[in-house]
């Protein structure tokens, strides 16, 4: 949470004057690259996934920049030392990359080449020997079925489709575990489940299985038989197939783009107009984005860029809007909260 600079200075001064009641604050913001972000919870939310950025109004920003809060603390501490304090290092250079043109590939081929695990009931990520990422659960129905789809053991976010057409989302944050469903004869139910991070404190720390960990119900009937589960760990940058293209919205898609740099530097990807997903730059996973915020940008360390050709791959799991370009900004957006 944001803490006023004056309040922090008071606490630091108490500590320097040997008052042990000092409250410690995060000094340096940082980034949960890849799937390393954790989660909290409270009585109103079964999970509160952490942001990719954890720059909680820190004196030193995620990108290593000095803030007025840092300067105030530094000036105060200089009053208590009897040696020259070194100068503050210069900030790393920041660049703006011209708009990166994107191509959407492998939309309808999302599951191509992946051998599914077949079981009578859905299996958890752990039973599938997968720690993070996504799993697509599919089930074909010979006879039509209509009613309330309920997944009490959803961990953590699900996008629900029938024959590739999105019907809704389920979300553990909002305790939203059910929705109406209408499945025609010979249709396939598809449920893409995302692990949004493991709870890392409190009584729930021991209850951290992911995926679907309970029976899938439609009204009072458990849905069993020939569930197929496709593992999508995305622990490495996906290799995309350019011959697989799907132009319709609503189904998960990959976006691929290349850009050329004459010089490198830190930058921030602007994800404000995207939905929900993950981004890779030159094989490095930058982490998650979600348009609900408050984080709307992803930090790109300049050391992961190179002079010459660079590649970006985006997995957009909602894909409400077909994207043509990716933008960058010089300053992160970490305080833009949007209601879902």
Secondary structure, 3 states (H helix, E strand, C coil): CCCCHHHHHHHHHHHHCCCCCCCCCCCECCECCCCCCCEEEECCEEEEECCCECCCCCCECCCCCECHHHHHHHHHHHCCCCCCCCCCCCCCCECCCCCEECEEECCCCCCCCCCCEEECCCCECCCCCCCCCEEEEEEEECCCEEEEEECCCEECEEEEEECCEEEEEEECCCCECEEEEEECCCEEEEEEEECCCCECCCHHHHCCCCEECCCCEECCEECCCCEEEEEECCCCCCCCCCCCCCCCCCCCEEEEEEEEECCCCEEEEECCCCCEEEEEECCEEEEEEECCCCCCEEEECHHHCCCEEEEEEEEECCCCCCCCEEEEECCCCCCCCCCC
